[in-house]
Amino acid sequence: MRLELPGHHPLLRRNLVMRGAEPGRLVLDARRLMFASPLDLTAAAAAMHTHAAAGRETTLVLPDSPDVTAYMQRMDLLKALPHGTRVEGDVPDETRYDRSTTLLEIAHLQADTADVIGERLGQMAIRHLGPRDGRRVFKGVGELIDNAISHGASTCGAFTAAQAYSGKTTGYRRLEIAVCDTGIGVLSHLRRNPDHAHIVTSAEALKHALRPGVSGTQDKRGNGLPDLLSGPGGSATTRLVLRSGDGLLRASRLRGSELILLADTSVPVQGTWSWLRVSYRS
């Protein structure tokens, strides 16, 4: 199949763009991509590894925009692709500078790498959001990491990337993080718990996952995913997007008011793709 990534933030939209059918092959066509975010990059890596693990050929078509291609390269997407992936397009020369305080390049998230990755993200959050707000946000980020490792476990693992903004040009101190796993997905996970066996759609499962204490196990758990919206505090503007199976949840919180939108999608994804952006006025 050929999955197209056109315009800005294509993976935040309700429906992905699928063209034609190429059995036994995944072509990720980013020629018309005008802006790449951590979600675009980590989801690309997760999708490629999922298909490669099933014995399918994988191809990445690079953006026509040199700037977007350079960002993909800087964020290590090309290094994160499965072995044997064909890359079409021009790869620019690169002079790499240390941006460890603002970027977390695509990282393979597994149980033995989670602590190191979490420490990096914690340092980024505190540096750019401040000690109080940074710790609040990192609590929610830790929940995304924990879910990917425990609930989204698979032979391919999960992928994460992040970018922080100081607010000097945008007026907002901001942290944006994506975590994309290749596991069984939210619906199958929740239905392991008999209390949630009545859930039949991925969109409904995503909505339940935002309720306190909801889990695919019968263990007593904390708030979990709900902390992603409320945890950053009342002064934060928070956006959360979860995509799993053929379900999509888009949530936002501004000055204590929450808005949650659910949708069924035409192109299902394996596992769970998560994107979180938290902003504070500088």
Secondary structure, DSSP 8 states (H G I E B T S, - for coil): -EEE--EESGGGSSS-EEES--TTEEEEE-TTEEE--HHHHHHHHHHHHHHHHTT-EEEEE--S-HHHHHHHHHTTHHHHS-TT-EEES----------TTTEEEEEEE-TTTHHHHHHHHHHHHHHHH-HHHHHHHHHHHHHHHHHHHHTS--TT-EEEEEEEE-STTTSEEEEEEEEEE-SS-HHHHHTTSGGGTT--SHHHHHHHHTSTT--SSSS-----TTHHHHTT-TT-EEEEEEEEEEEEEEEEEETTEEEEEEEEEEEEEEEEEEEEEEEEE-
